[in-house]
Amino acid sequence: MEVILRQDVPGLGKKGDKVNVKDGYARNYLYPRNLAMPVTKGTLREHEALQAAKKEKEERLLAEATRQGEKIAGKTLVFTAKAGQGRIFGSVTPQEIAAKIQKSYKVQVDKRKVLLGENLKELGTHEVEVQLHPKVKVTLNVEIRAEESK
């Protein structure tokens, strides 16, 4: 029996998938828990419309992320910090990098999407990857300079 899943079902599929299951599994487990609906002409049309809308939204998000990535790709962000012997006191965190990108280039970046192994603690230029979309990663430079003492 073919059913369309209304929610993610572990080991079976994700929401919106059309899957083939045994009749008893559908009648006794999926339907009572409102996890799936039977495939009919109406539900099939609804499913196709939802899939088309989902695909269109994904393409729009990908285009937006690509456009934003072009704005920041290869750019250099400059941070100044107190330093001694080639190391800074404190560190430059993903949150600070994301805030600087937002302020400088008007591109909204979540701090979790700034891919750093660990916080930057050395003076100099560092390459940092930013993931704007699962298919869009851009690299930018972060330059850390010693703060001028007065």
C-alpha contacts under 8 A as a table, 3 or more apart, distances in Angstrom:
res1	aa1	res2	aa2	distance
1	M	20	N	5.50
1	M	21	V	5.42
1	M	22	K	5.86
1	M	23	D	5.67
1	M	26	A	7.78
2	E	18	K	6.77
2	E	19	V	5.63
2	E	20	N	4.43
2	E	21	V	6.27
2	E	38	P	6.54
2	E	39	V	5.92
3	V	18	K	5.72
3	V	19	V	5.62
3	V	20	N	6.39
3	V	21	V	7.30
3	V	26	A	7.72
3	V	36	A	6.11
3	V	37	M	5.55
3	V	38	P	4.56
3	V	39	V	5.21
4	I	15	K	7.97
4	I	16	G	6.04
4	I	17	D	5.71
4	I	18	K	4.46
4	I	19	V	6.40
4	I	36	A	5.43
4	I	37	M	5.38
4	I	38	P	6.31
4	I	39	V	6.30
4	I	47	H	7.70
5	L	8	D	7.00
5	L	9	V	7.69
5	L	13	G	7.44
5	L	14	K	6.88
5	L	15	K	5.17
5	L	16	G	5.23
5	L	17	D	5.59
5	L	18	K	6.51
5	L	19	V	7.59
5	L	35	L	5.89
5	L	36	A	4.21
5	L	37	M	6.52
6	R	15	K	5.18
6	R	16	G	6.03
6	R	34	N	7.21
6	R	35	L	5.13
6	R	36	A	4.97
6	R	37	M	7.04
7	Q	14	K	6.46
7	Q	15	K	4.34
7	Q	16	G	7.36
7	Q	35	L	5.47
7	Q	36	A	7.24
8	D	12	L	7.97
8	D	13	G	6.00
8	D	14	K	4.15
8	D	15	K	4.71
8	D	35	L	7.81
9	V	12	L	5.42
9	V	13	G	5.51
9	V	14	K	6.19
9	V	15	K	7.68
9	V	35	L	7.46
10	P	13	G	6.49
10	P	14	K	7.94
12	L	19	V	7.69
13	G	17	D	6.23
13	G	19	V	7.50
14	K	17	D	5.72
16	G	47	H	6.80
16	G	50	L	7.94
16	G	51	Q	7.44
21	V	25	Y	6.72
21	V	26	A	6.63
22	K	25	Y	5.40
22	K	26	A	6.45
23	D	26	A	5.27
23	D	27	R	6.15
24	G	27	R	5.08
24	G	28	N	5.65
24	G	29	Y	7.76
25	Y	28	N	5.43
25	Y	29	Y	5.39
25	Y	30	L	6.54
26	A	29	Y	5.68
26	A	30	L	4.78
26	A	31	Y	5.87
26	A	36	A	7.66
27	R	30	L	6.42
27	R	31	Y	5.57
27	R	32	P	7.21
28	N	31	Y	6.72
28	N	32	P	6.53
29	Y	32	P	5.88
29	Y	33	R	6.36
30	L	33	R	5.51
30	L	34	N	6.13
30	L	35	L	4.98
30	L	36	A	5.46
31	Y	34	N	4.98
31	Y	35	L	6.13
31	Y	36	A	5.71
31	Y	37	M	6.54
32	P	35	L	7.74
34	N	37	M	7.45
37	M	43	T	7.84
38	P	43	T	7.55
39	V	43	T	5.88
39	V	44	L	6.00
40	T	43	T	5.23
40	T	44	L	5.80
41	K	44	L	5.11
41	K	45	R	6.23
42	G	45	R	5.21
42	G	46	E	6.23
43	T	46	E	4.93
43	T	47	H	5.90
44	L	47	H	4.96
44	L	48	E	6.13
45	R	48	E	5.14
45	R	49	A	6.18
46	E	49	A	5.14
46	E	50	L	6.18
47	H	50	L	5.15
47	H	51	Q	6.12
48	E	51	Q	5.04
48	E	52	A	6.12
49	A	52	A	5.13
49	A	53	A	6.20
50	L	53	A	5.11
50	L	54	K	6.02
51	Q	54	K	5.00
51	Q	55	K	6.09
52	A	55	K	5.13
52	A	56	E	6.14
53	A	56	E	5.08
53	A	57	K	6.12
54	K	57	K	5.17
54	K	58	E	6.19
55	K	58	E	5.09
55	K	59	E	6.21
56	E	59	E	5.15
56	E	60	R	6.18
57	K	60	R	5.04
57	K	61	L	6.18
58	E	61	L	5.13
58	E	62	L	6.12
59	E	62	L	5.06
59	E	63	A	6.15
60	R	63	A	5.16
60	R	64	E	6.17
61	L	64	E	5.07
61	L	65	A	6.10
61	L	133	H	7.93
62	L	65	A	5.12
62	L	66	T	6.09
62	L	133	H	6.73
62	L	135	K	7.54
62	L	136	V	7.64
63	A	66	T	5.08
63	A	67	R	6.17
64	E	67	R	5.13
64	E	68	Q	6.20
65	A	68	Q	5.07
65	A	69	G	5.92
65	A	132	L	5.68
65	A	133	H	6.07
65	A	136	V	6.71
66	T	69	G	4.93
66	T	70	E	6.27
66	T	136	V	6.43
67	R	70	E	5.28
67	R	71	K	6.71
68	Q	71	K	5.16
68	Q	72	I	6.80
68	Q	107	V	6.36
68	Q	132	L	7.97
69	G	72	I	5.44
69	G	73	A	5.72
69	G	132	L	7.06
69	G	136	V	7.33
69	G	137	K	7.49
69	G	138	V	6.02
70	E	73	A	5.34
71	K	105	Y	7.16
72	I	75	K	5.49
72	I	101	I	7.89
72	I	105	Y	7.02
72	I	138	V	7.57
72	I	140	L	6.89
73	A	138	V	5.45
73	A	139	T	5.68
73	A	140	L	5.61
74	G	138	V	7.80
74	G	139	T	6.01
74	G	140	L	4.63
74	G	141	N	6.59
75	K	140	L	5.29
75	K	141	N	6.16
76	T	140	L	6.07
76	T	141	N	4.56
76	T	142	V	5.63
76	T	143	E	6.78
77	L	97	I	7.97
77	L	100	K	7.41
77	L	101	I	7.78
77	L	140	L	7.80
77	L	141	N	6.23
77	L	142	V	4.83
77	L	143	E	6.02
78	V	142	V	6.02
78	V	143	E	4.79
78	V	144	I	5.96
78	V	145	R	7.31
79	F	142	V	7.43
79	F	143	E	6.16
79	F	144	I	4.86
79	F	145	R	6.19
80	T	144	I	5.71
80	T	145	R	4.79
80	T	146	A	5.64
80	T	147	E	5.29
81	A	88	I	6.24
81	A	89	F	7.19
81	A	144	I	7.18
81	A	145	R	6.45
81	A	146	A	5.39
81	A	147	E	5.06
82	K	88	I	5.72
82	K	89	F	5.81
82	K	146	A	5.70
82	K	147	E	5.08
83	A	86	G	6.62
83	A	87	R	5.56
83	A	88	I	4.00
83	A	89	F	5.66
83	A	123	L	7.87
83	A	146	A	5.41
83	A	147	E	6.94
84	G	87	R	5.63
84	G	88	I	6.24
84	G	89	F	7.51
86	G	122	E	6.26
86	G	123	L	5.66
87	R	121	K	5.91
87	R	122	E	4.66
87	R	123	L	5.82
88	I	91	S	6.61
88	I	121	K	5.60
88	I	122	E	6.07
88	I	123	L	6.64
88	I	146	A	7.50
89	F	121	K	7.63
90	G	121	K	6.86
91	S	119	N	5.88
91	S	120	L	5.43
91	S	121	K	4.79
92	V	96	E	6.43
92	V	97	I	7.32
92	V	119	N	5.72
92	V	120	L	5.05
92	V	121	K	6.64
93	T	96	E	5.30
93	T	97	I	6.43
93	T	119	N	5.10
93	T	120	L	6.73
94	P	97	I	5.01
94	P	98	A	6.06
94	P	111	K	5.38
94	P	112	R	7.31
94	P	114	V	5.59
94	P	115	L	7.61
94	P	116	L	7.01
94	P	119	N	7.20
95	Q	98	A	5.16
95	Q	99	A	6.17
95	Q	110	D	8.00
95	Q	111	K	4.86
96	E	99	A	5.10
96	E	100	K	6.15
97	I	100	K	5.12
97	I	101	I	6.22
97	I	111	K	7.69
97	I	114	V	7.58
98	A	101	I	5.13
98	A	102	Q	6.22
98	A	108	Q	7.79
98	A	109	V	5.57
98	A	110	D	6.47
98	A	111	K	5.45
98	A	114	V	6.97
99	A	102	Q	5.06
99	A	103	K	6.14
99	A	109	V	7.88
100	K	103	K	5.02
100	K	104	S	5.85
101	I	104	S	5.26
101	I	105	Y	5.55
101	I	106	K	6.83
101	I	107	V	6.29
101	I	108	Q	7.55
101	I	109	V	7.30
102	Q	105	Y	5.75
102	Q	106	K	4.66
102	Q	107	V	4.96
102	Q	108	Q	5.44
102	Q	109	V	6.82
103	K	106	K	5.76
103	K	107	V	7.96
109	V	113	K	6.81
109	V	114	V	7.76
109	V	132	L	7.00
110	D	113	K	5.38
110	D	114	V	7.21
111	K	114	V	5.49
112	R	115	L	7.21
113	K	130	V	5.71
113	K	131	Q	5.14
113	K	132	L	6.77
114	V	128	V	7.32
114	V	129	E	6.22
114	V	130	V	4.58
114	V	131	Q	6.53
115	L	128	V	6.68
115	L	129	E	5.33
115	L	130	V	5.79
115	L	131	Q	7.22
116	L	119	N	6.69
116	L	128	V	6.67
116	L	129	E	7.34
122	E	144	I	7.42
123	L	143	E	7.49
123	L	144	I	5.04
123	L	145	R	5.89
123	L	146	A	7.02
124	G	143	E	5.51
124	G	144	I	5.24
124	G	145	R	6.56
125	T	141	N	6.40
125	T	142	V	5.54
125	T	143	E	4.19
125	T	144	I	6.32
126	H	141	N	5.59
126	H	142	V	5.13
126	H	143	E	6.27
127	E	139	T	6.53
127	E	140	L	5.81
127	E	141	N	4.64
127	E	142	V	6.27
128	V	139	T	5.60
128	V	140	L	5.46
128	V	141	N	6.01
128	V	142	V	6.83
129	E	137	K	6.59
129	E	138	V	5.69
129	E	139	T	4.48
129	E	140	L	6.48
130	V	137	K	5.63
130	V	138	V	5.40
130	V	139	T	6.25
130	V	140	L	7.72
131	Q	134	P	6.81
131	Q	136	V	6.00
131	Q	137	K	4.37
131	Q	138	V	6.51
132	L	136	V	5.66
132	L	137	K	6.10
132	L	138	V	7.72
133	H	136	V	4.83
133	H	137	K	6.99
134	P	137	K	7.61
